[in-house]
Structure formats: structure tokens, C-alpha cells
């Protein structure tokens, strides 16, 4: 199974921004705006979770993982990592994921609120909720 490694900001649950769970170490966009589109990467939406990763030029080169010119590739292991206080660690993964070449528009149920505004970020990765595993914060030690 091909593997795709994705970077995201550090959060506890990735189910939206709260007073106790907000993105940390997520790069320039998060520093400037206070949020990032990955903040709901583990929020179940129907039978699926949808992942966002900042892609260079808005696309993922899926040809490297078997895309062969297609719009998407299936059965990918997506490993999520984030910078913690002691280095970059694995925070979770999606098994059997579909990875899209270009960002897809979010459906109406995939959204989060931040400072009174509602956001509906797109996504580049999708898997069934049962195939998404978020490592509990205390166990995120794999550098």
C-alpha cells in the first residue's frame, strides 16, 4: 500500500477549534489567521472523514503514489504528523484513503466556526471514519 506523509498543525482532536483545542505550529497561514483548514481532519461527516493538507500549487502529485494521470488514487495509507514541543511526531493516520490530485469543495456538513465566522474548507483526502485513527495526545511519541 503506498504511503503519503502529510504535515498539519498540532491539535488534540482535530474536530474544530475550541478554547482548549486550537492549532499550534501550523505555519504562516495559522500564525496570521489563527486557524487552518486541517482543524477538522478527524471530524466524522456521515461515514467519512475528510483531510486537508496545504498542497503546493493546490495539487498533490499523486502520480508518485500510483495516480498515473488520474484525478484520484485509492487505497493509500495517509500518515499525519505535526510539530510538537519535542519534534515532529505522528498524530494519526487514514487507512484505505482516497487522495485527490486537486482540492475538492466541502459539503454543507463539513464546517467549523472561529471567532464568529463559519468556514467550509475543502479537502484533498477522504477515508471511511472507521479507517481513521487519531493517536491520543499522551501517546504521540513516534518522531
Backbone as CSV, one residue per row, in Angstrom:
resi,resn,N_x,N_y,N_z,CA_x,CA_y,CA_z,C_x,C_y,C_z
1,UNK,0.844,-1.174,0.000,0.000,0.000,0.000,0.893,1.241,0.000
2,UNK,0.723,2.125,-0.960,1.516,3.363,-0.981,1.216,4.230,0.235
3,UNK,2.214,5.016,0.651,2.102,5.876,1.827,2.286,7.329,1.420
4,UNK,1.451,8.197,1.967,1.567,9.629,1.779,1.729,10.258,3.154
5,UNK,2.794,11.010,3.359,3.059,11.690,4.625,2.589,13.132,4.512
6,UNK,1.729,13.554,5.453,1.154,14.900,5.410,1.434,15.645,6.710
7,UNK,1.772,16.907,6.597,2.007,17.760,7.757,0.753,18.559,8.080
8,UNK,0.491,18.712,9.366,-0.637,19.511,9.828,-0.223,20.222,11.109
9,UNK,-1.005,21.185,11.509,-0.764,21.850,12.790,-1.039,20.867,13.922
10,UNK,-0.465,21.121,15.090,-0.697,20.309,16.268,-2.055,20.656,16.873
11,UNK,-2.868,19.646,17.113,-4.132,19.796,17.839,-4.378,18.525,18.639
12,UNK,-5.300,18.599,19.578,-5.646,17.409,20.358,-6.579,16.489,19.583
13,UNK,-7.645,17.047,19.011,-8.703,16.215,18.443,-9.012,16.446,16.958
14,UNK,-8.647,17.575,16.420,-8.930,17.902,15.018,-10.424,17.791,14.701
15,UNK,-11.256,18.297,15.621,-12.705,18.285,15.412,-13.271,19.694,15.526
16,UNK,-12.438,20.684,15.255,-12.842,22.072,15.339,-12.070,22.801,16.421
17,UNK,-12.111,24.110,16.369,-11.372,24.949,17.313,-12.235,25.224,18.537
18,UNK,-11.645,25.003,19.714,-12.318,25.301,20.982,-11.339,26.079,21.855
19,UNK,-11.783,26.450,23.044,-10.906,27.160,23.984,-9.707,26.306,24.386
20,UNK,-9.861,24.988,24.377,-8.784,24.097,24.806,-8.149,23.309,23.670
21,UNK,-8.644,23.478,22.454,-8.062,22.774,21.308,-8.012,23.716,20.115
22,UNK,-6.812,24.128,19.797,-6.607,25.074,18.710,-5.275,24.734,18.035
23,UNK,-5.101,25.124,16.784,-3.892,24.734,16.046,-2.637,25.440,16.539
24,UNK,-1.571,24.667,16.671,-0.269,25.169,17.106,0.783,24.684,16.102
25,UNK,1.797,25.487,15.855,2.913,25.111,14.971,2.448,24.716,13.573
26,UNK,1.539,25.483,13.029,0.982,25.123,11.737,1.485,25.925,10.561
27,UNK,2.435,26.775,10.769,2.960,27.533,9.652,2.405,28.939,9.564
28,UNK,2.775,29.605,8.499,2.480,31.018,8.320,0.984,31.324,8.283
29,UNK,0.204,30.491,7.586,-1.232,30.755,7.477,-1.879,30.774,8.857
30,UNK,-1.576,29.787,9.674,-2.163,29.714,11.011,-1.658,30.858,11.881
31,UNK,-0.388,31.200,11.777,0.159,32.314,12.542,-0.584,33.612,12.214
32,UNK,-0.884,33.815,10.947,-1.553,35.045,10.521,-3.054,35.046,10.790
33,UNK,-3.694,33.868,10.678,-5.154,33.814,10.732,-5.738,33.177,11.993
34,UNK,-4.945,32.401,12.715,-5.428,31.757,13.931,-6.125,30.432,13.713
35,UNK,-6.309,30.049,12.479,-6.938,28.767,12.158,-6.269,28.196,10.917
36,UNK,-6.536,26.939,10.656,-6.087,26.283,9.434,-7.177,25.334,8.987
37,UNK,-7.136,24.935,7.755,-8.205,24.093,7.219,-8.124,22.657,7.700
38,UNK,-7.023,22.268,8.342,-6.883,20.913,8.865,-7.552,20.732,10.222
39,UNK,-8.134,21.767,10.789,-8.661,21.699,12.153,-9.829,20.727,12.300
40,UNK,-10.368,20.216,11.201,-11.449,19.223,11.281,-11.091,17.933,10.542
41,UNK,-9.810,17.631,10.449,-9.373,16.432,9.724,-9.858,15.119,10.331
42,UNK,-10.259,15.110,11.592,-10.761,13.881,12.213,-12.205,14.024,12.667
43,UNK,-12.906,14.991,12.127,-14.325,15.193,12.423,-15.137,14.308,11.481
44,UNK,-15.908,13.389,12.044,-16.697,12.496,11.208,-17.806,13.262,10.517
45,UNK,-18.004,12.960,9.237,-19.021,13.595,8.415,-19.726,12.466,7.672
46,UNK,-20.869,12.035,8.187,-21.501,10.840,7.637,-20.615,9.641,7.934
47,UNK,-20.309,8.848,6.925,-19.448,7.676,7.092,-17.968,7.994,6.892
48,UNK,-17.633,9.245,6.618,-16.277,9.593,6.230,-15.644,10.645,7.139
49,UNK,-14.328,10.742,7.044,-13.571,11.899,7.500,-12.862,12.433,6.270
50,UNK,-12.664,13.732,6.260,-12.057,14.393,5.115,-10.841,15.160,5.590
51,UNK,-9.735,14.983,4.908,-8.495,15.608,5.317,-8.046,16.714,4.390
52,UNK,-7.523,17.751,5.004,-6.930,18.858,4.257,-5.448,18.917,4.590
53,UNK,-4.660,19.108,3.578,-3.239,19.374,3.736,-2.905,20.493,2.761
54,UNK,-2.052,21.418,3.192,-1.680,22.500,2.286,-0.802,21.907,1.188
55,UNK,-1.301,21.956,-0.025,-0.612,21.363,-1.164,0.034,22.458,-2.009
56,UNK,1.230,22.182,-2.444,1.945,23.139,-3.295,1.163,23.352,-4.586
57,UNK,0.884,24.585,-4.918,0.118,24.954,-6.110,-1.275,24.340,-6.115
58,UNK,-1.791,23.986,-4.932,-3.144,23.456,-4.821,-3.329,22.039,-5.315
59,UNK,-2.241,21.338,-5.579,-2.358,19.966,-6.069,-1.392,19.041,-5.336
60,UNK,-1.755,17.772,-5.296,-0.873,16.732,-4.790,-0.410,15.916,-5.986
61,UNK,0.872,15.672,-6.085,1.414,14.861,-7.184,1.131,13.392,-6.882
62,UNK,-0.091,12.956,-7.182,-0.481,11.585,-6.876,0.151,10.567,-7.825
63,UNK,0.789,11.044,-8.877,1.484,10.102,-9.759,2.597,9.383,-8.996
64,UNK,3.144,10.020,-7.963,4.201,9.402,-7.144,3.685,8.213,-6.340
65,UNK,2.358,8.161,-6.130,1.775,7.079,-5.334,0.771,6.256,-6.141
66,UNK,0.963,6.224,-7.452,0.146,5.362,-8.301,-0.985,6.038,-9.038
67,UNK,-1.017,7.363,-9.083,-2.107,8.084,-9.730,-2.144,7.964,-11.237
68,UNK,-0.999,7.835,-11.862,-0.902,7.632,-13.316,-1.840,8.520,-14.133
69,UNK,-1.844,9.809,-13.833,-2.640,10.759,-14.608,-4.112,10.825,-14.229
70,UNK,-4.551,10.041,-13.252,-5.960,10.026,-12.829,-6.273,11.220,-11.930
71,UNK,-7.560,11.425,-11.634,-7.998,12.513,-10.757,-7.800,12.161,-9.282
72,UNK,-7.761,10.868,-8.970,-7.556,10.423,-7.595,-6.951,9.031,-7.600
73,UNK,-6.448,8.629,-6.445,-5.897,7.287,-6.272,-6.444,6.731,-4.954
74,UNK,-6.791,5.448,-4.962,-7.382,4.812,-3.788,-6.388,3.920,-3.057
75,UNK,-6.802,3.495,-1.863,-6.053,2.546,-1.029,-4.666,3.052,-0.644
76,UNK,-4.630,4.293,-0.181,-3.389,4.926,0.258,-3.394,4.984,1.785
77,UNK,-2.242,4.755,2.392,-2.071,4.984,3.821,-1.567,6.410,3.973
78,UNK,-2.389,7.269,4.574,-2.013,8.663,4.800,-1.595,8.787,6.259
79,UNK,-0.361,9.206,6.482,0.164,9.377,7.832,0.228,10.875,8.119
80,UNK,-0.442,11.287,9.200,-0.469,12.688,9.606,0.590,12.921,10.669
81,UNK,1.307,14.025,10.545,2.286,14.387,11.561,2.187,15.879,11.837
82,UNK,2.687,16.258,13.020,2.665,17.662,13.436,3.866,17.929,14.320
83,UNK,4.276,19.188,14.349,5.389,19.586,15.219,4.904,19.744,16.646
84,UNK,5.522,18.990,17.535,5.222,19.105,18.960,6.358,19.865,19.629
85,UNK,6.302,19.966,20.942,7.360,20.675,21.672,8.691,19.926,21.623
86,UNK,8.684,18.653,21.256,9.940,17.891,21.203,10.240,17.329,19.814
87,UNK,9.624,17.885,18.796,9.909,17.467,17.418,8.654,17.065,16.673
88,UNK,8.824,16.699,15.422,7.707,16.291,14.585,7.304,14.863,14.939
89,UNK,6.016,14.658,15.250,5.526,13.346,15.666,4.329,12.923,14.820
90,UNK,4.116,11.623,14.731,2.939,11.086,14.062,1.738,11.326,14.974
91,UNK,0.678,11.926,14.415,-0.521,12.209,15.186,-1.664,11.258,14.855
92,UNK,-1.582,10.608,13.706,-2.635,9.674,13.321,-2.476,9.259,11.877
93,UNK,-3.464,8.517,11.384,-3.406,8.060,10.002,-4.799,7.736,9.482
94,UNK,-4.896,7.694,8.162,-6.078,7.221,7.448,-5.624,5.978,6.676
95,UNK,-6.307,4.864,6.867,-6.055,3.680,6.049,-7.033,3.689,4.875
96,UNK,-6.659,3.035,3.797,-7.548,2.867,2.639,-8.123,4.191,2.151
97,UNK,-7.311,5.217,2.151,-7.777,6.562,1.799,-7.815,6.776,0.289
98,UNK,-8.655,7.700,-0.103,-8.671,8.223,-1.471,-7.968,9.568,-1.412
99,UNK,-6.960,9.753,-2.256,-6.214,11.003,-2.316,-6.490,11.642,-3.677
100,UNK,-6.980,12.859,-3.648,-7.316,13.593,-4.872,-6.129,14.436,-5.329
101,UNK,-6.034,14.594,-6.612,-4.978,15.430,-7.191,-5.207,16.900,-6.855
102,UNK,-6.455,17.353,-6.904,-6.781,18.754,-6.631,-7.819,18.834,-5.514
103,UNK,-7.864,19.980,-4.866,-8.773,20.188,-3.745,-10.224,20.082,-4.186
104,UNK,-11.017,19.420,-3.361,-12.445,19.248,-3.610,-13.229,20.200,-2.703
105,UNK,-14.390,20.605,-3.149,-15.251,21.500,-2.391,-15.930,20.736,-1.266
106,UNK,-15.974,21.336,-0.099,-16.613,20.701,1.057,-18.116,20.634,0.876
107,UNK,-18.724,19.624,1.494,-20.180,19.600,1.515,-20.662,20.491,2.664
108,UNK,-21.956,20.728,2.737,-22.503,21.679,3.714,-22.300,21.250,5.159
109,UNK,-22.120,19.963,5.414,-21.970,19.484,6.785,-20.535,19.580,7.299
110,UNK,-19.583,19.795,6.433,-18.172,19.871,6.842,-17.811,21.334,7.067
111,UNK,-17.811,21.745,8.333,-17.541,23.149,8.630,-17.055,23.286,10.065
112,UNK,-16.517,24.465,10.370,-16.144,24.813,11.733,-16.313,26.311,11.903
113,UNK,-16.384,26.727,13.157,-16.502,28.151,13.463,-15.239,28.628,14.152
114,UNK,-14.880,29.874,13.859,-13.741,30.505,14.513,-14.005,31.996,14.582
115,UNK,-13.955,32.551,15.781,-14.175,33.976,16.038,-15.440,34.500,15.361
116,UNK,-16.507,33.722,15.478,-17.807,34.133,14.962,-18.022,33.914,13.478
117,UNK,-17.026,33.403,12.777,-17.157,33.136,11.350,-17.238,31.633,11.108
118,UNK,-18.011,31.255,10.106,-18.118,29.849,9.735,-17.247,29.584,8.506
119,UNK,-16.502,28.488,8.548,-15.612,28.108,7.448,-15.985,26.728,6.944
120,UNK,-15.906,26.542,5.645,-16.178,25.265,4.983,-14.978,24.907,4.108
121,UNK,-13.930,24.404,4.753,-12.717,24.113,3.970,-12.898,22.929,3.030
122,UNK,-12.198,23.006,1.930,-12.170,21.890,1.005,-11.324,20.763,1.584
123,UNK,-11.113,19.734,0.774,-10.326,18.598,1.224,-9.586,17.988,0.043
124,UNK,-8.556,17.236,0.343,-7.789,16.515,-0.679,-7.740,15.014,-0.412
125,UNK,-8.223,14.610,0.763,-8.118,13.214,1.174,-9.420,12.814,1.853
126,UNK,-9.828,11.561,1.618,-11.054,11.062,2.223,-10.867,9.592,2.593
127,UNK,-11.421,9.203,3.738,-11.468,7.790,4.104,-12.706,7.542,4.943
128,UNK,-13.082,6.291,5.072,-14.205,5.947,5.950,-13.783,6.249,7.388
129,UNK,-14.707,6.716,8.187,-14.404,7.076,9.574,-13.785,5.899,10.325
130,UNK,-14.215,4.690,10.032,-13.666,3.518,10.724,-12.201,3.266,10.371
131,UNK,-11.702,3.893,9.294,-10.307,3.728,8.872,-9.423,4.906,9.283
132,UNK,-9.966,5.813,10.080,-9.193,6.968,10.571,-8.831,6.721,12.024
133,UNK,-7.556,6.902,12.349,-7.102,6.688,13.724,-6.294,7.877,14.184
134,UNK,-6.770,8.538,15.236,-6.073,9.669,15.841,-5.396,9.169,17.113
135,UNK,-4.115,9.322,17.198,-3.361,8.874,18.366,-3.658,9.806,19.546
136,UNK,-3.996,9.249,20.711,-4.199,10.103,21.884,-2.940,10.936,22.175
137,UNK,-3.140,12.147,22.638,-2.040,13.095,22.823,-0.885,12.485,23.615
138,UNK,-1.166,11.781,24.698,-0.113,11.231,25.549,0.705,10.152,24.852
139,UNK,0.179,9.589,23.778,0.877,8.514,23.069,1.560,8.987,21.786
140,UNK,1.531,10.263,21.510,2.165,10.807,20.297,3.652,10.996,20.542
141,UNK,4.380,9.906,20.453,5.802,9.936,20.757,6.660,9.433,19.595
142,UNK,6.039,8.986,18.514,6.805,8.474,17.373,7.320,9.640,16.547
143,UNK,8.628,9.907,16.660,9.225,11.044,15.927,9.361,10.750,14.449
